Every structure is written in structure tokens, then in C-alpha cells.
């Protein structure tokens, strides 16, 4: 089961600032699960983070 299916709203902290976005894709690389996130701030480039560094938004 994928805990972060495509379209899930998520957030994470970056330098003390809360960043929010939507899951675009998930990947497994060398046994580690990563989530590709399109940020809400209008950034043209998505970010890729390990699943243990993000949380679901309410």
C-alpha cells in the first residue's frame, strides 16, 4: 500500500519554514521510498524527498 498516492496533499519543513505541495509521483531507489512533490509556491521544479521527511496535510 502506498501511504502517499498521487494527488495527496503534503507538507514538510525547510529551514524552519513550512512548505506545502501535492504528490506527483513516488519512486523506490535502492530500497528507499521517495515522493516527488509539486510545490504550492509556484516553483517550476518539483522536489524529491524521502517519505519519512514529509507528512500528510489536513
N, CA, C and O atoms as a CHARMM CRD file, in Angstrom:
* protein
*
  232
    1    1 UNK  N      0.83900  -1.18700   0.00000 PROA 1      0.00000
    2    1 UNK  CA     0.00000   0.00000   0.00000 PROA 1      0.00000
    3    1 UNK  C      0.88200   1.24700   0.00000 PROA 1      0.00000
    4    1 UNK  O      1.86000   1.32400   0.74400 PROA 1      0.00000
    5    2 UNK  N      0.53500   2.20400  -0.82600 PROA 2      0.00000
    6    2 UNK  CA     1.29600   3.44200  -0.93600 PROA 2      0.00000
    7    2 UNK  C      0.72100   4.47000   0.03800 PROA 2      0.00000
    8    2 UNK  O     -0.43100   4.87400  -0.11600 PROA 2      0.00000
    9    3 UNK  N      1.49700   4.90500   1.03900 PROA 3      0.00000
   10    3 UNK  CA     0.96400   5.86500   2.00900 PROA 3      0.00000
   11    3 UNK  C      0.76900   7.26900   1.43400 PROA 3      0.00000
   12    3 UNK  O      0.06100   8.08500   2.02400 PROA 3      0.00000
   13    4 UNK  N      1.39400   7.55800   0.28000 PROA 4      0.00000
   14    4 UNK  CA     1.27600   8.86700  -0.34600 PROA 4      0.00000
   15    4 UNK  C      0.90300   8.70400  -1.81700 PROA 4      0.00000
   16    4 UNK  O      1.74900   8.90600  -2.68700 PROA 4      0.00000
   17    5 UNK  N     -0.35200   8.34300  -2.11300 PROA 5      0.00000
   18    5 UNK  CA    -0.75400   8.20200  -3.51900 PROA 5      0.00000
   19    5 UNK  C     -0.71900   9.55600  -4.23600 PROA 5      0.00000
   20    5 UNK  O     -0.75700  10.61000  -3.60100 PROA 5      0.00000
   21    6 UNK  N     -0.64600   9.50600  -5.54900 PROA 6      0.00000
   22    6 UNK  CA    -0.61600  10.72100  -6.36300 PROA 6      0.00000
   23    6 UNK  C     -1.83200  11.58700  -6.02900 PROA 6      0.00000
   24    6 UNK  O     -2.95500  11.09100  -5.93800 PROA 6      0.00000
   25    7 UNK  N     -1.59300  12.87700  -5.84900 PROA 7      0.00000
   26    7 UNK  CA    -2.65700  13.81800  -5.50600 PROA 7      0.00000
   27    7 UNK  C     -2.76100  14.11900  -4.02300 PROA 7      0.00000
   28    7 UNK  O     -3.49900  15.02400  -3.63300 PROA 7      0.00000
   29    8 UNK  N     -2.03600  13.38000  -3.18300 PROA 8      0.00000
   30    8 UNK  CA    -2.07700  13.60500  -1.74000 PROA 8      0.00000
   31    8 UNK  C     -1.44200  14.94800  -1.39900 PROA 8      0.00000
   32    8 UNK  O     -0.36900  15.27900  -1.90400 PROA 8      0.00000
   33    9 UNK  N     -2.10100  15.71200  -0.55000 PROA 9      0.00000
   34    9 UNK  CA    -1.55800  16.98500  -0.06800 PROA 9      0.00000
   35    9 UNK  C     -0.57300  16.68400   1.05500 PROA 9      0.00000
   36    9 UNK  O     -0.89500  15.93500   1.97700 PROA 9      0.00000
   37   10 UNK  N      0.63300  17.26600   0.98500 PROA 10     0.00000
   38   10 UNK  CA     1.67800  17.01300   1.97200 PROA 10     0.00000
   39   10 UNK  C      2.34500  18.31800   2.39200 PROA 10     0.00000
   40   10 UNK  O      2.19800  19.35200   1.73900 PROA 10     0.00000
   41   11 UNK  N      3.09200  18.24300   3.51400 PROA 11     0.00000
   42   11 UNK  CA     3.90800  19.37300   3.94000 PROA 11     0.00000
   43   11 UNK  C      5.20400  18.85700   4.53400 PROA 11     0.00000
   44   11 UNK  O      5.29700  17.70700   4.96300 PROA 11     0.00000
   45   12 UNK  N      6.21300  19.73500   4.55300 PROA 12     0.00000
   46   12 UNK  CA     7.49500  19.42100   5.16800 PROA 12     0.00000
   47   12 UNK  C      8.13500  20.73100   5.61400 PROA 12     0.00000
   48   12 UNK  O      7.72000  21.80800   5.18500 PROA 12     0.00000
   49   13 UNK  N      9.13600  20.63800   6.46600 PROA 13     0.00000
   50   13 UNK  CA     9.83500  21.82500   6.95500 PROA 13     0.00000
   51   13 UNK  C     11.14800  21.99200   6.21300 PROA 13     0.00000
   52   13 UNK  O     11.87700  21.02500   5.99100 PROA 13     0.00000
   53   14 UNK  N     11.44600  23.23300   5.83000 PROA 14     0.00000
   54   14 UNK  CA    12.70900  23.56500   5.17700 PROA 14     0.00000
   55   14 UNK  C     13.24600  24.83300   5.82900 PROA 14     0.00000
   56   14 UNK  O     12.66900  25.91000   5.67600 PROA 14     0.00000
   57   15 UNK  N     14.34200  24.70200   6.55100 PROA 15     0.00000
   58   15 UNK  CA    14.95900  25.85000   7.24200 PROA 15     0.00000
   59   15 UNK  C     13.95400  26.56400   8.14000 PROA 15     0.00000
   60   15 UNK  O     13.93400  27.79400   8.19100 PROA 15     0.00000
   61   16 UNK  N     13.12800  25.81000   8.84300 PROA 16     0.00000
   62   16 UNK  CA    12.15200  26.38300   9.75700 PROA 16     0.00000
   63   16 UNK  C     10.88600  26.90400   9.10000 PROA 16     0.00000
   64   16 UNK  O     10.00000  27.41500   9.78500 PROA 16     0.00000
   65   17 UNK  N     10.78800  26.78000   7.77800 PROA 17     0.00000
   66   17 UNK  CA     9.60700  27.25300   7.04900 PROA 17     0.00000
   67   17 UNK  C      8.79000  26.04700   6.58400 PROA 17     0.00000
   68   17 UNK  O      9.34600  25.07400   6.07500 PROA 17     0.00000
   69   18 UNK  N      7.47500  26.11600   6.75800 PROA 18     0.00000
   70   18 UNK  CA     6.60400  25.03800   6.29900 PROA 18     0.00000
   71   18 UNK  C      6.36600  25.18200   4.80500 PROA 18     0.00000
   72   18 UNK  O      5.94100  26.23800   4.33600 PROA 18     0.00000
   73   19 UNK  N      6.64400  24.11100   4.05300 PROA 19     0.00000
   74   19 UNK  CA     6.41500  24.08200   2.59900 PROA 19     0.00000
   75   19 UNK  C      5.28700  23.09700   2.33400 PROA 19     0.00000
   76   19 UNK  O      5.23100  22.04100   2.96500 PROA 19     0.00000
   77   20 UNK  N      4.39600  23.41900   1.42100 PROA 20     0.00000
   78   20 UNK  CA     3.27200  22.54600   1.09600 PROA 20     0.00000
   79   20 UNK  C      3.26500  22.23700  -0.39000 PROA 20     0.00000
   80   20 UNK  O      3.82900  22.97100  -1.20100 PROA 20     0.00000
   81   21 UNK  N      2.61000  21.13000  -0.72900 PROA 21     0.00000
   82   21 UNK  CA     2.52500  20.74700  -2.12600 PROA 21     0.00000
   83   21 UNK  C      1.66500  19.52100  -2.32400 PROA 21     0.00000
   84   21 UNK  O      0.98200  19.06400  -1.40700 PROA 21     0.00000
   85   22 UNK  N      1.70800  18.98800  -3.54700 PROA 22     0.00000
   86   22 UNK  CA     0.90800  17.83500  -3.94300 PROA 22     0.00000
   87   22 UNK  C      1.82600  16.76500  -4.51800 PROA 22     0.00000
   88   22 UNK  O      2.72600  17.06300  -5.30300 PROA 22     0.00000
   89   23 UNK  N      1.59200  15.51600  -4.12100 PROA 23     0.00000
   90   23 UNK  CA     2.39500  14.40100  -4.61600 PROA 23     0.00000
   91   23 UNK  C      2.12300  14.20300  -6.10400 PROA 23     0.00000
   92   23 UNK  O      0.97200  14.07200  -6.52200 PROA 23     0.00000
   93   24 UNK  N      3.19900  14.18200  -6.90300 PROA 24     0.00000
   94   24 UNK  CA     3.09700  13.92300  -8.33800 PROA 24     0.00000
   95   24 UNK  C      3.45700  12.48700  -8.67100 PROA 24     0.00000
   96   24 UNK  O      2.91900  11.91300  -9.61800 PROA 24     0.00000
   97   25 UNK  N      4.37500  11.89900  -7.89100 PROA 25     0.00000
   98   25 UNK  CA     4.87400  10.56700  -8.19900 PROA 25     0.00000
   99   25 UNK  C      5.57600  10.00800  -6.96900 PROA 25     0.00000
  100   25 UNK  O      5.96900  10.76200  -6.07800 PROA 25     0.00000
  101   26 UNK  N      5.73600   8.68800  -6.91900 PROA 26     0.00000
  102   26 UNK  CA     6.54600   8.04300  -5.89400 PROA 26     0.00000
  103   26 UNK  C      7.53700   7.11700  -6.58200 PROA 26     0.00000
  104   26 UNK  O      7.24500   6.56100  -7.64100 PROA 26     0.00000
  105   27 UNK  N      8.71300   6.95200  -5.97500 PROA 27     0.00000
  106   27 UNK  CA     9.76400   6.11500  -6.53400 PROA 27     0.00000
  107   27 UNK  C     10.43300   5.33100  -5.41500 PROA 27     0.00000
  108   27 UNK  O     10.46500   5.77000  -4.26600 PROA 27     0.00000
  109   28 UNK  N     10.96100   4.17700  -5.76200 PROA 28     0.00000
  110   28 UNK  CA    11.79200   3.42300  -4.84000 PROA 28     0.00000
  111   28 UNK  C     13.18200   3.33000  -5.45600 PROA 28     0.00000
  112   28 UNK  O     13.34700   2.82000  -6.56400 PROA 28     0.00000
  113   29 UNK  N     14.17900   3.82900  -4.72900 PROA 29     0.00000
  114   29 UNK  CA    15.55900   3.81100  -5.19600 PROA 29     0.00000
  115   29 UNK  C     16.40200   3.12200  -4.13100 PROA 29     0.00000
  116   29 UNK  O     16.49200   3.59600  -2.99900 PROA 29     0.00000
  117   30 UNK  N     17.01500   2.00900  -4.49600 PROA 30     0.00000
  118   30 UNK  CA    17.84600   1.22200  -3.58500 PROA 30     0.00000
  119   30 UNK  C     17.12400   0.93700  -2.27200 PROA 30     0.00000
  120   30 UNK  O     17.71700   1.03700  -1.19800 PROA 30     0.00000
  121   31 UNK  N     15.86000   0.58800  -2.35900 PROA 31     0.00000
  122   31 UNK  CA    15.07700   0.21400  -1.19000 PROA 31     0.00000
  123   31 UNK  C     14.50500   1.37900  -0.40500 PROA 31     0.00000
  124   31 UNK  O     13.78000   1.16100   0.56600 PROA 31     0.00000
  125   32 UNK  N     14.80700   2.60700  -0.79400 PROA 32     0.00000
  126   32 UNK  CA    14.26900   3.77600  -0.10500 PROA 32     0.00000
  127   32 UNK  C     13.13200   4.36900  -0.92300 PROA 32     0.00000
  128   32 UNK  O     13.22900   4.48300  -2.14500 PROA 32     0.00000
  129   33 UNK  N     12.05900   4.74200  -0.24600 PROA 33     0.00000
  130   33 UNK  CA    10.87300   5.29000  -0.90400 PROA 33     0.00000
  131   33 UNK  C     10.97100   6.80800  -0.95200 PROA 33     0.00000
  132   33 UNK  O     11.21700   7.44800   0.07000 PROA 33     0.00000
  133   34 UNK  N     10.78000   7.38500  -2.13200 PROA 34     0.00000
  134   34 UNK  CA    10.82800   8.83100  -2.34300 PROA 34     0.00000
  135   34 UNK  C      9.50300   9.32000  -2.91400 PROA 34     0.00000
  136   34 UNK  O      8.78900   8.58200  -3.59200 PROA 34     0.00000
  137   35 UNK  N      9.19000  10.59000  -2.62200 PROA 35     0.00000
  138   35 UNK  CA     7.98100  11.22300  -3.12500 PROA 35     0.00000
  139   35 UNK  C      8.39400  12.45700  -3.93000 PROA 35     0.00000
  140   35 UNK  O      9.20800  13.25700  -3.46900 PROA 35     0.00000
  141   36 UNK  N      7.83800  12.60900  -5.12400 PROA 36     0.00000
  142   36 UNK  CA     8.06700  13.79500  -5.95000 PROA 36     0.00000
  143   36 UNK  C      6.89700  14.74000  -5.69400 PROA 36     0.00000
  144   36 UNK  O      5.73700  14.36900  -5.87300 PROA 36     0.00000
  145   37 UNK  N      7.21400  15.97200  -5.27200 PROA 37     0.00000
  146   37 UNK  CA     6.19700  16.92500  -4.82600 PROA 37     0.00000
  147   37 UNK  C      6.22000  18.18300  -5.68500 PROA 37     0.00000
  148   37 UNK  O      7.27400  18.78400  -5.89600 PROA 37     0.00000
  149   38 UNK  N      5.04000  18.57800  -6.18200 PROA 38     0.00000
  150   38 UNK  CA     4.88100  19.87700  -6.86000 PROA 38     0.00000
  151   38 UNK  C      4.53000  20.88100  -5.77300 PROA 38     0.00000
  152   38 UNK  O      3.50800  20.74600  -5.10100 PROA 38     0.00000
  153   39 UNK  N      5.37200  21.87800  -5.60300 PROA 39     0.00000
  154   39 UNK  CA     5.18600  22.85600  -4.53400 PROA 39     0.00000
  155   39 UNK  C      4.08500  23.85600  -4.85700 PROA 39     0.00000
  156   39 UNK  O      3.84400  24.18200  -6.01900 PROA 39     0.00000
  157   40 UNK  N      3.42000  24.33800  -3.80800 PROA 40     0.00000
  158   40 UNK  CA     2.33300  25.31300  -3.95500 PROA 40     0.00000
  159   40 UNK  C      2.83500  26.73100  -4.22400 PROA 40     0.00000
  160   40 UNK  O      2.04800  27.59500  -4.61100 PROA 40     0.00000
  161   41 UNK  N      4.12200  26.98400  -4.02700 PROA 41     0.00000
  162   41 UNK  CA     4.64000  28.34900  -4.16800 PROA 41     0.00000
  163   41 UNK  C      4.87900  28.76300  -5.61800 PROA 41     0.00000
  164   41 UNK  O      5.39500  29.85100  -5.87400 PROA 41     0.00000
  165   42 UNK  N      4.50500  27.90200  -6.57000 PROA 42     0.00000
  166   42 UNK  CA     4.66400  28.23300  -7.97400 PROA 42     0.00000
  167   42 UNK  C      6.01500  27.86800  -8.55200 PROA 42     0.00000
  168   42 UNK  O      6.29300  28.16100  -9.71400 PROA 42     0.00000
  169   43 UNK  N      6.85600  27.23500  -7.75800 PROA 43     0.00000
  170   43 UNK  CA     8.17300  26.81400  -8.23400 PROA 43     0.00000
  171   43 UNK  C      8.01500  25.87600  -9.42700 PROA 43     0.00000
  172   43 UNK  O      7.21600  24.94200  -9.36800 PROA 43     0.00000
  173   44 UNK  N      8.76900  26.11000 -10.52600 PROA 44     0.00000
  174   44 UNK  CA     8.60900  25.27000 -11.71600 PROA 44     0.00000
  175   44 UNK  C      9.19500  23.86800 -11.55600 PROA 44     0.00000
  176   44 UNK  O      8.83200  22.95700 -12.30000 PROA 44     0.00000
  177   45 UNK  N     10.09700  23.69000 -10.59200 PROA 45     0.00000
  178   45 UNK  CA    10.74500  22.39600 -10.40400 PROA 45     0.00000
  179   45 UNK  C     10.17400  21.66200  -9.19800 PROA 45     0.00000
  180   45 UNK  O     10.10100  22.23000  -8.10800 PROA 45     0.00000
  181   46 UNK  N      9.76700  20.40400  -9.37800 PROA 46     0.00000
  182   46 UNK  CA     9.30500  19.62000  -8.23300 PROA 46     0.00000
  183   46 UNK  C     10.48800  19.24000  -7.35100 PROA 46     0.00000
  184   46 UNK  O     11.63800  19.31900  -7.78300 PROA 46     0.00000
  185   47 UNK  N     10.20800  18.82900  -6.11900 PROA 47     0.00000
  186   47 UNK  CA    11.24700  18.34900  -5.21100 PROA 47     0.00000
  187   47 UNK  C     11.03900  16.86100  -4.96500 PROA 47     0.00000
  188   47 UNK  O      9.91300  16.36500  -5.01300 PROA 47     0.00000
  189   48 UNK  N     12.13400  16.15500  -4.70100 PROA 48     0.00000
  190   48 UNK  CA    12.07500  14.72900  -4.39200 PROA 48     0.00000
  191   48 UNK  C     12.61900  14.53800  -2.98200 PROA 48     0.00000
  192   48 UNK  O     13.76800  14.87300  -2.69700 PROA 48     0.00000
  193   49 UNK  N     11.77500  13.99300  -2.10000 PROA 49     0.00000
  194   49 UNK  CA    12.15100  13.79900  -0.70700 PROA 49     0.00000
  195   49 UNK  C     11.83800  12.37600  -0.26600 PROA 49     0.00000
  196   49 UNK  O     10.92800  11.74800  -0.80600 PROA 49     0.00000
  197   50 UNK  N     12.58900  11.85600   0.71800 PROA 50     0.00000
  198   50 UNK  CA    12.23400  10.55700   1.28200 PROA 50     0.00000
  199   50 UNK  C     10.90200  10.66000   2.03200 PROA 50     0.00000
  200   50 UNK  O     10.59300  11.69900   2.61700 PROA 50     0.00000
  201   51 UNK  N     10.12400   9.59000   2.01200 PROA 51     0.00000
  202   51 UNK  CA     8.78800   9.64100   2.62100 PROA 51     0.00000
  203   51 UNK  C      8.83100   9.92900   4.11600 PROA 51     0.00000
  204   51 UNK  O      7.87000  10.47300   4.65900 PROA 51     0.00000
  205   52 UNK  N      9.92200   9.57700   4.79700 PROA 52     0.00000
  206   52 UNK  CA     9.96100   9.81500   6.24000 PROA 52     0.00000
  207   52 UNK  C     10.18400  11.28100   6.59000 PROA 52     0.00000
  208   52 UNK  O     10.17400  11.62700   7.77100 PROA 52     0.00000
  209   53 UNK  N     10.38500  12.15800   5.60000 PROA 53     0.00000
  210   53 UNK  CA    10.60100  13.57500   5.87800 PROA 53     0.00000
  211   53 UNK  C      9.36700  14.43300   5.60000 PROA 53     0.00000
  212   53 UNK  O      9.42500  15.65400   5.74800 PROA 53     0.00000
  213   54 UNK  N      8.25300  13.81800   5.20100 PROA 54     0.00000
  214   54 UNK  CA     7.04000  14.58000   4.89900 PROA 54     0.00000
  215   54 UNK  C      5.86200  14.05700   5.71300 PROA 54     0.00000
  216   54 UNK  O      5.91400  12.95900   6.26700 PROA 54     0.00000
  217   55 UNK  N      4.80400  14.85400   5.77600 PROA 55     0.00000
  218   55 UNK  CA     3.57200  14.47400   6.47100 PROA 55     0.00000
  219   55 UNK  C      2.38600  14.85100   5.59800 PROA 55     0.00000
  220   55 UNK  O      2.48000  15.74200   4.75300 PROA 55     0.00000
  221   56 UNK  N      1.26900  14.16300   5.80900 PROA 56     0.00000
  222   56 UNK  CA     0.04400  14.49900   5.07800 PROA 56     0.00000
  223   56 UNK  C     -0.56400  15.76900   5.64100 PROA 56     0.00000
  224   56 UNK  O     -0.57100  15.98200   6.85300 PROA 56     0.00000
  225   57 UNK  N     -1.07600  16.61200   4.75100 PROA 57     0.00000
  226   57 UNK  CA    -1.78600  17.82300   5.16500 PROA 57     0.00000
  227   57 UNK  C     -3.22100  17.47100   5.50500 PROA 57     0.00000
  228   57 UNK  O     -3.77700  16.49600   5.00000 PROA 57     0.00000
  229   58 UNK  N     -3.80700  18.27700   6.36600 PROA 58     0.00000
  230   58 UNK  CA    -5.20400  18.04400   6.74100 PROA 58     0.00000
  231   58 UNK  C     -6.13300  18.58500   5.69400 PROA 58     0.00000
  232   58 UNK  O     -7.35100  18.48100   5.83600 PROA 58     0.00000
